[in-house]
């Protein structure tokens, strides 16, 4: 049996944790949420960490929609479960059996949901550094999400990124403007523990590659085995 790594209970004091420890401890959480309330000052610190992320041209193209309402979260969960069924119907054999054991969300079990969005018009039309790479703003939002995730881990919280949804549904559910793209729904809250091994690896969906498999010297090394 895989052991679970205990995580300290979130409290009001600023955490003290090594950055590398937070990176290694971080997990995509599904089943471990306790549902306990997050202290307002802790949630504020986590969101401040996300907002301090670097962004192309200092555009800061993100927004964070904190969702506590139970009916909203249940409506989103129903949509996610329907999309899970769509994906499951495409699988067969061992792949289907493996996926049937995997939980893809902790929407109602977590304390809050945080929808993170991308506004491509923030700072436009002259976004310094985006003229050649149109997705640079989207990359910036992903940096904010990673900052949030590491800060939450340091605070003793868990995060789960839900990706089984249609963007138009989430846009309607949260009244997100048409030009703003929903990038992630993050389940956030205190957890009983953080797993030693990520869920998808533990269930046998995929194995983690070794560092040497993904580091290239000078030019890209083509390897179809990955």
matplotlib code that plots the C-alpha trace (Angstrom):
import matplotlib.pyplot as plt

x = [0.0, 1.3, 1.8, 0.4, 2.5, 1.0, 0.7, 0.5, -2.9, -3.2, -3.1, -3.0, 0.7, 2.9, 4.3, 8.0, 8.8, 11.6, 10.8, 12.0, 10.0, 6.9, 7.6, 8.0, 5.1, 2.6, -0.1, -3.2, -5.7, -9.1, -10.2, -8.2, -10.1, -11.6, -14.0, -12.8, -12.9, -9.8, -8.8, -9.3, -5.8, -4.4, -6.6, -5.4, -1.7, -2.3, -4.0, -1.3, 1.3, -0.6, -0.9, 2.8, 3.6, 5.6, 3.6, 4.5, 4.7, 3.5, 0.0, -1.2, -3.9, -5.4, -8.5, -9.5, -13.1, -13.5, -16.6, -18.1, -21.7, -22.8, -25.3, -22.8, -20.3, -22.8, -23.9, -20.3, -19.7, -22.6, -21.2, -17.7, -19.2, -21.0, -17.7, -16.0, -18.6, -17.9, -14.2, -14.8, -17.0, -13.9, -11.9, -11.9, -10.2, -7.6, -7.5, -11.2, -10.8, -8.0, -9.8, -12.9, -10.9, -9.6, -11.5, -11.2, -12.5, -13.0, -15.4, -17.9, -15.4, -13.0, -13.5, -13.7, -13.3, -11.0, -11.6, -8.6, -9.1, -7.1, -8.0, -6.0, -7.1, -5.4, -2.6, -3.5, -2.8, 0.8, 1.7, 5.5, 6.9, 3.7, 4.1, 5.8, 4.3, 0.5, 0.2, 2.7, -0.2, -1.7, 1.7, 1.6, -1.7, -0.2, 2.7, 0.1, -1.6, 1.8, 2.5, -0.9, -0.3, 3.1, 1.8, -1.2, 1.1, 3.3, 0.1, -0.9, -3.6, -4.4, -5.2, -6.9, -7.0, -10.2, -10.0, -13.1, -15.3, -16.3, -15.1, -18.5, -20.3, -18.0, -18.2, -22.0, -22.0, -19.7, -20.8, -17.3, -17.2, -17.0, -13.5, -12.1, -11.0, -11.5, -8.2, -8.7, -11.0, -8.9, -10.3, -8.7, -8.8, -7.3, -6.5, -6.2, -2.9, -1.0, -0.3, 3.3, 2.7, 0.5, -2.9, -2.4, 0.9, -0.5, -3.4, -1.2, -2.4, 1.1, 4.6, 6.8, 9.6, 13.2, 14.9, 17.5, 14.6, 13.6, 17.0, 18.6, 22.1, 22.4, 19.6, 16.4, 16.9, 14.1, 12.8, 9.4, 9.4, 8.1]
y = [0.0, 3.5, 5.6, 9.1, 12.1, 14.1, 17.8, 20.3, 21.8, 25.3, 28.0, 31.8, 32.2, 32.7, 29.3, 28.3, 25.7, 25.1, 25.9, 22.5, 20.7, 22.5, 21.5, 17.9, 17.8, 19.4, 17.1, 17.3, 16.7, 14.9, 12.8, 14.2, 17.5, 17.9, 20.8, 22.9, 26.7, 28.5, 31.4, 34.6, 35.7, 32.4, 32.6, 36.2, 35.1, 32.4, 34.8, 37.4, 34.8, 34.0, 37.7, 38.3, 35.9, 37.4, 38.2, 39.2, 43.0, 43.2, 42.7, 40.7, 39.1, 36.9, 37.2, 34.9, 34.1, 32.6, 30.3, 29.3, 28.9, 25.3, 25.3, 26.8, 24.2, 21.4, 22.6, 22.7, 19.2, 17.8, 19.2, 17.8, 14.3, 14.5, 15.3, 12.5, 10.1, 11.5, 10.7, 7.3, 6.3, 6.7, 4.2, 0.4, -2.5, -2.0, 1.7, 1.9, -0.2, 2.0, 5.2, 3.9, 4.0, 7.6, 10.5, 13.6, 16.3, 17.4, 20.3, 19.9, 18.3, 21.2, 24.4, 26.8, 26.8, 29.3, 29.9, 31.4, 33.4, 34.9, 38.4, 38.8, 42.4, 43.4, 45.8, 45.5, 46.4, 47.1, 44.1, 44.1, 40.7, 39.2, 40.3, 37.0, 34.5, 35.0, 32.5, 34.4, 35.8, 32.4, 31.2, 34.0, 32.8, 29.3, 30.9, 32.5, 29.1, 27.5, 30.3, 29.7, 26.0, 26.2, 28.8, 26.7, 23.7, 25.7, 26.7, 23.1, 23.3, 21.1, 22.1, 20.1, 21.4, 20.4, 20.2, 18.1, 21.1, 23.1, 26.7, 28.1, 26.3, 27.8, 31.2, 31.1, 29.7, 32.5, 35.3, 35.6, 38.1, 36.6, 37.9, 36.4, 32.8, 30.4, 28.6, 26.5, 25.6, 25.0, 23.1, 24.6, 23.7, 21.9, 18.2, 15.1, 14.3, 14.6, 11.4, 10.2, 9.2, 11.2, 9.7, 8.9, 7.2, 5.3, 4.0, 3.1, 5.6, 6.8, 6.6, 9.6, 10.0, 10.3, 13.6, 12.3, 11.3, 14.9, 16.8, 17.4, 18.7, 21.3, 19.9, 18.1, 14.3, 12.5, 9.5, 8.0, 5.7, 8.6]
z = [0.0, -0.9, 2.2, 2.4, 3.2, 6.1, 5.6, 8.4, 9.1, 7.7, 10.3, 10.4, 10.8, 7.7, 6.8, 6.8, 4.2, 1.8, -1.8, -3.1, -0.4, -1.6, -5.2, -4.3, -1.8, -4.3, -5.5, -7.7, -5.0, -5.5, -2.5, 0.4, 1.1, 4.5, 3.6, 6.5, 6.1, 4.9, 7.2, 5.2, 5.8, 4.4, 1.3, 0.9, 1.0, -1.5, -3.9, -3.4, -4.3, -7.5, -8.3, -7.8, -10.8, -13.7, -16.8, -20.4, -20.7, -17.1, -18.5, -15.5, -17.6, -14.9, -12.7, -9.8, -9.2, -5.7, -5.7, -2.3, -3.3, -3.0, -5.8, -8.2, -7.3, -7.6, -11.1, -12.2, -10.8, -12.7, -15.9, -15.1, -14.5, -17.8, -19.6, -17.7, -19.1, -22.6, -22.2, -20.6, -23.6, -25.9, -23.9, -24.0, -22.4, -19.8, -20.3, -19.5, -16.4, -15.2, -15.8, -14.0, -10.7, -11.1, -9.5, -11.6, -9.3, -5.7, -6.4, -3.6, -1.1, -1.2, 0.7, -2.3, -6.0, -7.7, -11.4, -13.0, -16.3, -19.1, -20.5, -23.7, -23.9, -20.6, -21.6, -25.3, -28.0, -27.1, -24.9, -24.8, -25.7, -27.1, -30.7, -31.8, -29.4, -29.2, -26.3, -24.0, -22.0, -21.5, -20.3, -17.8, -16.3, -15.9, -13.9, -11.6, -11.2, -10.3, -7.8, -6.2, -6.0, -4.3, -1.9, -1.0, -0.4, 1.9, 3.8, 4.3, 1.7, -1.3, -4.9, -7.6, -11.2, -12.9, -16.7, -17.6, -18.6, -21.7, -21.5, -22.7, -19.8, -17.2, -18.8, -18.5, -15.0, -13.6, -15.9, -17.4, -20.3, -23.8, -24.5, -21.2, -21.3, -18.3, -18.0, -14.8, -12.0, -8.9, -6.0, -2.9, 0.8, 3.8, 3.3, 5.5, 3.7, 0.4, -1.4, -1.6, -5.3, -7.7, -8.4, -12.1, -11.4, -8.5, -10.6, -13.5, -16.0, -16.8, -15.3, -14.5, -17.0, -15.7, -16.0, -18.4, -20.7, -21.2, -21.1, -24.5, -25.3, -28.0, -30.2, -29.7, -29.5, -31.3, -29.3, -30.3, -27.2, -25.1]

ax = plt.figure().add_subplot(projection="3d")
ax.plot(x, y, z, "-o")
ax.set_aspect("equal")
plt.show()
